[in-house]
Amino acid sequence: MTARILIVGAGASGLAAAARLYEHGLTNLLILEATDRIGGRVHTVPFGENVIDLGAQWCHGEKNNAVYELAGPLGLLESSVVASGNVLIKNSGEIVPQEVTDRLMAVANEVMEADEMASYNGTLGDFFTSKFMKLMEDEKMKDIDRELVQQFLRFYQSYQEGYIATDSWYNLVASSLEDYDDSRKSDDRYKSVLQLLMKKHPAQTGEPIPVEEKILFNKTVSNINWANVPDRPITVHCTDGTSYDANHVITTTSIGVLKANYTTLFTPELPSIKQNAIRGIYFGTVNKIIMEFEKPFWSTMGNTFGLIWDAEDLEKLRKSQYAWTEGASAFFKIDRQPNLLAAWMIGKQGRQAELLDDRDVVAGMMFLLNIFFKNEQIEEPVKIVRSKWSTDRNFRGSYSSYSLATEQLKTSCNDLAVPITDCLGTPVLLFAGEATNHGQYGTVHGAIGSGRREADRLIKLLTE
């Protein structure tokens, strides 16, 4: 089968590219999707009394944000409960006084927003720890217990490592965060963004874009044979034995999939600058464990619960059968579902949890809840649902960031985004996805922007 343009992946980036192409009359296109659904790391599923998002959940900011531009004017966004009501709770069950919590978080936010981070040559961990401890020496902060300061620092490290999807903030380039916007809004369900891209949302007017008619599901690509010869088609092979020819291919697979397969996925092999980008850009894992309870024991206590461990108790945890629960840096409420509580699972412990069965996961969550909420009567959850982004061969992680390896290899998102051309300079193999979008990596709006970028590249080539 021949398509003039073939897109690998029906996530936010692939759908955005296809919709843009279609709107400009380039309808001879085909999308190969490895799973049985659209969305990629946007994955909304039924759970509780409504639906929940196992993947992307928040709209980060408004400026230069494709998600906000799609949903905001239609009134589809609202503030999330996690934007307020932050509580720090010790493993003794004691809740840190709100006034102290607010002061600690204010200092932490000041550090993260510091202008000098943009020119700092070291890691986020080095930058944050040094500046935070210096600010905590201020006279107005000396009334806060020094042990609590250290405990908060451990918590905030885990919090940031989860937010950025890195195993360690001592492996993350501090200056790479200068453009990261931390404001959050929640959509009723993130799959609405996919509908908006295809103009299928009930709030929209006009004709839908029939992108879904162009998708073939359960098509795992095994090889893309691109040729440096004009007028010779690119052949895309799938694991089921089928193959498809195209003049241009946009690949939107995650950087995790590229890392695992780039040596066999492309024939001939990719240029070294592209290989360095794939090796150098970090791809971390953040998972959610979402629990439904008969009674919400936490309902009057707050919206987000940061877990503060005593150093000695933390060492004991690390030697126990529940060592993997250290990956739960916080519990948080789910918008409009009062009986749901979620754990944010990060790093290597989060990946270890993926290998456990649900019974073991429930036991670990109950272990944590009974420690931090020891003054409450807690029954086991009625049911749970969780993500397993790392072990899913179609994703192999959650989202990208810049690590020390990125810096050492002198690479960036921009290197990954550069298309491969034939001998006449015509782009034949193009790359999209959040990891290709400098300044917006790790986000859905970054993925959408990258898909549109590559579509526009082809629109200019083929229609002007």
Buried (B, 14 or more C-beta within 10 A) or exposed (E): EEBBBBBBBBBBBBBBBBBBBBEBEBBBBBBBBBBEBBBBBBBBBEBBEBBBBBBBBBBBBBEEBBBBBBBBEEEBBEEBBBBEBBBBBBBEEEBBEEEBBEBBBEBBEEBBEBEEBEEBEEBBBBBBBEBBBEBBEEEEBEEBEEEBBBBBBBBBBBBBBBBBBBBBBBBBBBBBBEEBBEBBBBBBBBBBBBBBBBBBBEEBEEEEBBBBEBBBBEBBBBBBBBBEEEEBBBBBBBEEEEBBBBBBBBBBBBBBBBBBBBEEBBEEEBEEEBBBBBBBBBBBBBBBBBBBBEEBBBEEBBBBBBBBBBEEEBEEBEEEEBBBBBBBBBBBBBBBBBBBBBBBBBBBBBBBBBEBEEEBBBBBBBBBBEBBBEEEEBEBBEEBBBBBBBEBEBBBBBBBBBBBBBBEBEBBBEBBBBBBBBEEEEBBBBBBBBBBBBBBBBBBBBBBBBBBBBBBBBBEEBEE
